[in-house]
Amino acid sequence: MIQPLAYIHLSAKIAENVTIDPFTTIYGDVEIGKGTWIGPHVTIMDGARIGENCKIFPGAVISAVPQDLKYKGEPTQVIIGDNCVIRECVTINKGTTHSMMTKIGNNCLIMAYAHFGHDTIMGDNCIVANSVNLGGHVLIDDFAIIGGGVNVQQFTRIGAHSYISGGISINKDIPPFVKAARMPASYHGVNSVGLKRRGFSQDSINHIFDIYRILFVRNSNISKGIDMIEAQIEPSQERDMILQFVTSSNIGLIKGFKSIYDKN
């Protein structure tokens, strides 16, 4: 159902069973999948591609031009997967020529007032809490959870199944399976609660703990830690995933947390 007080450009492609509430504006180069609900006072601009069964709450602005002085009006996109919930006043800017898109995966929850900068790529089943600010070119892997008020610097990567505590700033890569907290952001153990909820066995979780004890607890040198992991830890999907992430980091990793009382 499309309310008569909504403005929808004649070129927009709206699937069946889409609800569009009053005072929403939808530009021409927009595609919206079936079963999606667009609340009142939403603005969906050129380049938006929105999947099926999404819910977009009042005040959200999707596919506005990037806040990047290098952007010259190129026809880039915002791609949003299926079954996503985008709460009030979320802003998701379209991509630049760097990757031509900003992308949100399937089954994601983005809470109120979050901002996604241009060329941010987020995987499936992620949760981004209120007032999170993501700079441009941020990469977020599947099942990551980002707490409220977190600021993420551009070109940062957040690994799969990680959990970031609220109210902190991130300027280094967060490896998969870990918890990050404090300032500066640092390793605070393995996200064991989240992994259990997703069906990881206790043996797999212990295996991940063993890897990160070497990388963050026993070592301050990442290269030395990688060599020790390869020599001491049996190959597994989780080990390979961690090593691939760590060795491909371009801006460096968060550090292991050291107490201010630790004189060593």
C-alpha positions in Angstrom: 0.0 0.0 0.0 1.4 3.4 -1.0 0.0 6.4 0.8 -1.1 9.3 -1.5 0.9 11.8 0.5 4.2 9.9 -0.4 6.2 11.2 -3.4 7.4 8.4 -5.6 9.2 9.1 -8.9 7.6 7.4 -11.9 10.9 5.6 -12.7 11.2 4.0 -9.3 10.8 0.2 -9.3 8.6 -0.8 -6.5 7.8 -4.6 -6.0 4.5 -6.0 -4.9 3.3 -5.8 -1.3 5.5 -2.8 -0.5 4.1 -0.3 2.0 5.2 3.3 1.7 3.9 5.7 4.4 3.1 9.4 4.1 5.6 12.1 3.5 8.3 9.7 2.2 10.3 10.7 -0.9 11.6 8.1 -3.3 13.8 9.1 -6.2 13.8 7.6 -9.7 16.8 5.3 -9.7 15.5 3.2 -6.8 14.5 -0.4 -6.5 12.6 -1.8 -3.5 11.9 -5.6 -3.0 8.6 -7.1 -2.2 7.2 -7.0 1.3 9.3 -4.1 2.5 7.9 -1.4 4.7 9.0 2.2 4.3 7.9 4.4 7.2 6.9 8.1 7.1 9.4 10.9 6.4 12.0 8.5 4.9 14.2 9.8 1.9 15.5 7.2 -0.5 17.7 8.8 -3.2 19.1 7.7 -6.5 21.1 4.5 -6.5 19.3 2.7 -3.7 18.7 -1.0 -4.1 16.7 -2.4 -1.2 15.9 -6.1 -0.7 12.8 -7.9 0.4 11.0 -7.7 3.7 13.0 -4.8 5.1 11.7 -2.2 7.6 12.9 1.3 7.3 11.8 3.7 10.1 11.0 7.4 10.0 13.8 9.9 9.3 16.2 7.5 7.6 18.1 8.8 4.6 19.3 6.1 2.2 21.8 6.7 -0.7 22.6 10.4 -0.2 25.7 11.5 -1.9 29.0 10.7 -0.1 30.6 13.2 2.3 33.7 13.0 0.2 35.1 16.0 -1.7 36.4 13.7 -4.5 32.9 12.6 -5.4 31.8 14.2 -8.7 28.3 12.8 -9.1 29.2 9.3 -10.4 26.3 6.9 -10.6 27.1 4.8 -7.5 24.8 2.7 -5.3 23.6 1.7 -1.8 22.7 -2.0 -1.8 20.7 -3.4 1.1 19.9 -7.1 1.5 16.8 -8.9 2.6 15.2 -8.8 6.1 17.1 -5.8 7.3 15.7 -3.3 9.9 16.9 0.3 9.7 15.7 2.4 12.6 15.0 6.1 13.0 17.3 8.7 11.4 19.9 6.2 10.1 22.0 7.7 7.2 23.6 5.4 4.6 25.7 7.2 2.0 26.2 5.8 -1.5 29.6 4.7 -2.7 32.3 6.5 -4.6 34.4 5.3 -7.5 36.6 3.4 -5.1 34.1 0.5 -4.9 31.0 2.0 -6.6 28.7 1.0 -3.7 28.0 0.9 0.0 26.6 -2.5 0.9 24.6 -3.9 3.7 24.1 -7.7 3.9 21.0 -9.8 4.8 19.3 -9.9 8.3 21.0 -6.9 9.7 19.8 -4.6 12.4 20.9 -1.0 12.3 19.7 1.1 15.3 18.7 4.7 15.4 21.1 7.5 14.4 23.8 5.3 13.0 25.8 6.6 10.1 27.3 4.5 7.3 30.0 6.4 5.4 30.6 5.8 1.7 32.0 2.5 0.5 31.3 0.7 3.8 30.7 -3.0 3.2 28.8 -5.0 5.9 28.1 -8.7 5.8 25.1 -10.7 7.0 23.5 -11.0 10.4 25.2 -7.9 11.9 24.0 -5.6 14.6 25.0 -1.9 14.8 23.6 -0.1 17.8 22.5 3.5 18.3 24.7 6.4 17.2 27.5 4.4 15.7 29.6 6.4 13.2 31.3 4.4 10.5 33.8 6.3 8.4 34.2 5.6 4.7 35.6 2.3 3.5 34.9 0.3 6.7 34.6 -3.5 6.2 32.4 -5.4 8.7 32.3 -9.2 8.4 29.3 -11.5 9.2 27.8 -11.7 12.7 29.7 -8.6 14.1 28.1 -6.6 16.8 29.0 -3.0 17.4 27.8 -1.3 20.7 26.2 2.1 20.9 28.2 5.3 20.4 31.2 3.6 18.7 33.3 5.6 16.3 35.0 3.6 13.6 37.8 5.2 11.6 37.9 4.9 7.8 39.6 1.9 6.2 39.1 -0.2 9.4 38.0 -3.8 9.3 35.9 -5.6 11.9 36.1 -9.4 11.9 33.3 -11.9 11.9 31.7 -12.8 15.2 33.4 -10.0 17.0 31.8 -7.9 19.7 32.7 -4.2 20.3 31.8 -2.6 23.5 29.9 0.7 23.4 31.3 4.2 23.6 34.8 3.5 22.2 36.8 4.6 19.2 38.2 2.1 16.7 41.3 2.9 14.6 42.8 -0.5 14.3 41.5 -3.8 12.8 39.4 -6.0 15.1 40.1 -9.7 14.4 37.3 -12.3 14.2 35.8 -13.9 17.3 37.1 -11.4 19.8 35.7 -8.8 22.2 37.1 -5.3 22.0 36.7 -2.7 24.8 38.4 0.2 26.6 40.4 3.1 25.3 42.5 2.7 23.3 40.5 -0.2 21.9 42.1 -3.5 22.9 41.6 -7.3 23.0 39.4 -8.4 25.9 39.0 -12.0 25.3 37.0 -14.2 23.0 33.3 -13.6 22.3 32.4 -16.9 23.8 28.8 -16.0 24.6 28.1 -15.0 21.0 29.9 -18.1 19.7 27.9 -20.4 21.9 24.6 -18.8 20.7 25.7 -19.5 17.1 26.4 -23.1 17.7 30.2 -23.2 18.2 31.3 -26.2 20.3 33.2 -25.7 23.5 36.2 -27.4 21.9 36.1 -24.8 19.0 35.9 -21.9 21.5 38.8 -23.3 23.5 40.8 -23.7 20.2 40.1 -20.0 19.5 41.2 -19.0 23.0 44.5 -20.9 22.5 45.2 -18.9 19.3 44.5 -15.5 20.9 46.5 -16.4 24.0 49.5 -16.7 21.8 48.7 -13.7 19.7 47.7 -11.2 22.4 48.6 -12.5 25.8 52.0 -14.2 25.3 53.3 -11.9 22.6 53.5 -8.2 21.9 55.0 -9.0 18.4 52.4 -10.0 15.9 54.8 -11.6 13.5 56.3 -13.7 16.2 52.8 -14.7 17.3 51.9 -15.7 13.8 54.9 -18.0 13.6 54.1 -19.6 17.0 50.4 -20.2 16.0 51.5 -21.9 12.7 53.9 -24.1 14.6 51.9 -24.9 17.7 48.2 -24.8 16.8 46.7 -27.5 14.6 45.1 -26.3 11.4 41.3 -25.6 11.5 38.8 -23.4 9.8 39.0 -20.9 12.7 42.8 -20.9 12.8 43.0 -20.3 9.0 40.4 -17.5 9.3 42.3 -15.7 12.0 45.6 -16.0 10.3 44.2 -14.8 7.0 42.7 -11.8 8.7 45.8 -10.9 10.7 48.3 -11.3 7.8 46.1 -9.2 5.5 45.6 -6.3 7.8 46.7 -3.0 6.3 46.4 -0.7 9.3 47.4 -3.0 12.1 45.5 -4.8 14.9 44.2 -3.8 18.2 46.6 -4.7 21.1 46.2 -7.0 24.0 44.9 -5.1 27.1 47.5 -4.5 29.8 46.4 -3.4 33.3 47.9 -0.1 34.5 49.1 -2.0 37.5 51.1 -4.4 35.3 54.7 -3.2 35.4 55.9 -5.8 33.0 
